[in-house]
Amino acid sequence: MTLTATDNDRSQAPDRLAASLFAEVLIAEQLSRNLIGKALPRGMQISHFSVLNLLAHVNEERTPAQLAQAFHVTRGAMTNTLSRLEWAGHVHIRPDWDDARRKFVSISPAGRSARDAAIAAFMPLIAQVVRDIGPDRVRTALPVLRELRHRLEGNEA
């Protein structure tokens, strides 16, 4: 049996679809980081905002290792981010009284204010993008994007 051009196109269609999906996701991620990064208050990076946002949402202490795992970064990268946040007064880092090798991180009142200022700076920009695309279309896309994220999280080593 010989493959016709149409059969060959169909057999390559999933690969092309996958390549197109990941190209769009990667480009959208880069563009959204650029948009948000420009809107953040002076001196704040997306990694800083992300840590503050997580700490504000969970509203309890986390270890640096837990934060590194949550953001899929190395402990060294998280230590660097936490050092900058501590220097800015946005987080409190305290020793674990039961295990001197561990530390606990919590958001400070200044960190909560910085997070709120960041949200106020970029939320109008991303809300406008959603309005331009259309809320119903965004709602339709979210389950697919969530499933993609869940599948990728499951494939990490």
C-alpha positions in Angstrom: 0.0 0.0 0.0 1.4 3.4 -0.9 0.7 6.5 1.0 -0.8 9.4 -0.9 0.1 13.0 -0.1 -3.2 13.3 1.8 -2.4 10.2 3.9 1.1 11.5 4.7 -0.4 14.9 5.7 -2.8 13.2 8.0 -0.1 11.1 9.7 2.0 14.2 10.3 -1.0 16.3 11.4 -0.6 15.5 15.1 3.1 16.4 15.0 2.3 19.7 13.3 -0.5 20.4 15.7 1.8 19.8 18.7 4.5 22.0 17.2 1.9 24.8 16.6 0.5 24.5 20.1 3.8 24.6 21.8 5.0 27.5 19.6 1.9 29.5 20.5 2.3 28.7 24.2 5.9 29.7 24.3 5.4 32.9 22.3 2.4 33.9 24.5 4.4 33.1 27.6 7.3 35.3 26.4 5.0 38.2 25.4 2.9 38.0 28.6 6.1 38.1 30.7 7.3 41.1 28.8 3.9 42.9 29.3 3.8 42.1 33.0 7.5 42.8 33.5 7.2 46.3 32.1 4.2 47.1 34.3 5.7 45.8 37.6 6.8 48.4 40.1 10.4 49.5 39.8 12.9 46.9 41.0 10.3 44.1 41.1 10.9 41.1 38.8 8.3 38.5 37.8 10.0 35.9 40.0 9.6 38.3 43.0 6.0 38.9 42.3 5.3 35.2 41.9 6.8 34.3 45.3 4.9 37.1 47.0 1.7 36.1 45.3 2.0 32.5 46.4 2.8 33.5 50.0 -0.2 35.9 50.0 -2.5 33.2 48.7 -1.4 30.4 51.1 -1.1 32.8 54.0 1.3 30.5 55.9 5.0 30.0 56.0 6.9 27.9 53.5 10.4 26.6 53.4 12.7 27.7 50.6 12.7 24.1 49.4 8.9 24.0 49.2 9.0 27.3 47.2 11.6 26.0 44.9 9.5 22.9 44.2 6.4 25.0 43.7 8.1 27.1 41.0 10.1 24.3 39.5 13.4 26.1 40.1 16.6 25.1 41.9 17.1 25.8 45.5 19.9 28.1 44.6 17.7 30.2 42.3 15.0 30.4 45.0 17.6 31.4 47.6 18.7 34.2 45.4 15.1 35.4 44.9 14.4 35.2 48.6 17.5 37.1 49.5 16.4 40.0 47.2 12.9 39.9 48.7 14.3 39.9 52.2 16.6 42.8 51.4 13.6 44.7 50.1 11.7 43.9 53.3 9.0 41.9 51.4 9.5 38.6 53.3 10.6 37.5 56.7 12.9 34.5 56.9 13.3 32.8 60.2 15.0 29.7 61.4 13.1 26.5 62.2 13.3 26.2 65.9 13.1 22.4 65.8 15.7 21.9 63.0 18.4 24.6 62.6 19.1 23.5 59.1 15.7 24.7 57.8 14.2 28.1 57.5 10.7 29.4 57.1 9.6 32.2 54.8 6.5 34.4 55.2 5.3 37.5 53.5 5.7 40.8 55.3 3.2 43.7 55.4 5.5 45.5 53.0 5.5 42.5 50.7 1.8 42.3 50.7 1.6 46.0 49.8 4.2 45.4 47.0 2.2 42.5 45.7 -1.0 44.5 45.7 0.7 47.4 43.9 2.0 45.0 41.3 -1.4 43.5 40.7 -2.9 47.0 40.4 -0.2 47.9 37.8 -0.6 44.9 35.4 -4.2 43.7 36.0 -5.8 46.4 33.7 -3.4 45.3 30.9 -4.3 41.6 31.1 -8.0 42.3 31.7 -8.0 44.3 28.5 -6.4 41.3 26.6 -9.3 39.1 27.9 -11.9 41.7 26.9 -10.3 41.9 23.4 -10.3 38.1 23.0 -13.7 37.7 24.6 -14.4 36.2 28.0 -16.3 33.2 26.5 -13.4 32.3 24.3 -11.0 32.5 27.2 -13.3 30.3 29.4 -13.3 27.8 26.5 -9.5 27.8 26.3 -8.8 27.4 30.1 -9.6 23.7 30.5 -7.3 22.8 27.6 -4.5 25.0 29.0 -5.0 23.5 32.5 -4.9 19.9 31.1 -1.7 20.8 29.2 -0.1 22.1 32.4 -1.2 19.0 34.4 0.3 16.7 31.8 3.5 18.6 31.7 3.8 18.6 35.5 3.4 14.8 35.4 6.2 14.4 33.0 8.9 16.1 35.1 11.8 14.1 36.2 
